[in-house]
C-alpha cells in the first residue's frame, strides 16, 4: 500500500499515485499543497476502509456516470434500427440478404 505525490514534467503541477491491493490509480491533482493534502486523505481512508476507499479517489464521478448512462440497446433493437438506416443506401436484394442473416 502506498500513496505518493509526484511532479509532472511541467513545474508546479502534481499528481498522486495510489497502490493498494494489487491495483494502481494515478490522478492529476494540481498544486503541491493540494496533492499532499489529498494524498494524506486517501492514505487515511485506505487504512480505515481498505478497498472501499477507491471511491474516494474517483470521487462520485463513477457512481454518477452509472446512474446517467443510457440503456444499451439489445442486438435486435440495434439491428432493426441499422436496417432502417441503410435501406436507401443499398440495393433491395442486399437489404433483404442482410435482414435474413440477422
C-alpha positions in Angstrom: 0.0 0.0 0.0 1.3 3.4 -0.8 0.3 6.9 -1.8 2.9 9.1 -3.5 2.9 12.6 -4.7 4.9 13.2 -7.9 5.6 16.3 -10.0 4.6 16.4 -13.7 7.0 17.5 -16.4 5.5 21.0 -16.1 6.8 22.6 -12.8 4.2 23.2 -10.2 1.7 20.6 -11.3 1.4 17.4 -9.3 -0.3 14.1 -9.3 -0.7 11.2 -6.9 -0.1 7.5 -7.4 -2.1 5.1 -5.2 -1.2 1.4 -5.0 -3.4 -0.8 -2.9 -4.4 -4.5 -3.1 -2.6 -5.1 -6.4 -4.3 -2.1 -8.1 -2.8 1.2 -9.2 -4.5 4.5 -9.7 -3.0 7.8 -11.0 -4.8 11.0 -10.5 -3.9 14.6 -11.5 -4.4 17.0 -8.7 -2.7 20.3 -9.4 -0.7 22.4 -6.8 1.7 20.6 -4.5 -0.2 21.5 -1.3 -3.5 20.2 -2.6 -1.8 17.0 -3.8 -0.2 16.4 -0.5 -3.5 17.0 1.3 -5.4 14.7 -1.0 -2.6 12.0 -0.6 -2.9 12.1 3.2 -6.7 11.9 3.0 -6.5 8.9 0.7 -3.9 7.2 2.8 -6.0 7.6 5.9 -9.1 6.3 4.0 -7.2 3.2 2.8 -6.1 2.4 6.3 -9.6 2.8 7.7 -11.8 1.5 4.8 -9.5 -0.6 2.7 -10.7 -1.3 -0.8 -13.8 0.8 -0.3 -11.6 3.9 -0.3 -11.2 3.6 -4.1 -14.4 5.6 -4.3 -12.7 8.5 -2.6 -10.0 8.5 -5.3 -12.6 8.5 -8.1 -14.9 10.8 -6.3 -18.6 10.4 -7.0 -18.0 10.5 -10.8 -18.2 6.8 -11.2 -21.5 6.5 -9.3 -23.0 9.5 -11.1 -21.9 8.2 -14.5 -23.6 4.8 -13.8 -26.9 6.5 -13.0 -26.7 8.8 -16.0 -25.8 6.3 -18.7 -28.3 5.4 -21.3 -29.6 1.8 -21.6 -27.6 -0.2 -24.2 -29.9 -1.4 -27.0 -30.3 -5.1 -27.5 -28.9 -6.7 -30.6 -32.4 -7.0 -32.1 -33.1 -3.3 -31.5 -29.8 -2.2 -32.9 -30.1 -4.5 -36.0 -33.7 -3.2 -36.7 -32.5 0.4 -36.5 -29.4 -0.3 -38.6 -31.6 -2.0 -41.3 -33.9 1.1 -41.4 -30.9 3.4 -41.7 -29.2 1.6 -44.6 -32.4 0.7 -46.6 -32.0 3.6 -49.1 -28.2 3.2 -49.3 -28.1 -0.4 -50.6 -29.9 -2.5 -53.3 -33.1 -4.1 -52.3 -31.6 -7.6 -52.7 -28.7 -6.6 -50.4 -31.1 -5.3 -47.8 -33.1 -8.5 -47.9 -30.0 -10.5 -47.6 -28.9 -8.5 -44.5 -32.4 -8.8 -43.0 -32.5 -12.6 -43.5 -29.0 -13.0 -42.0 -29.9 -11.0 -38.9 
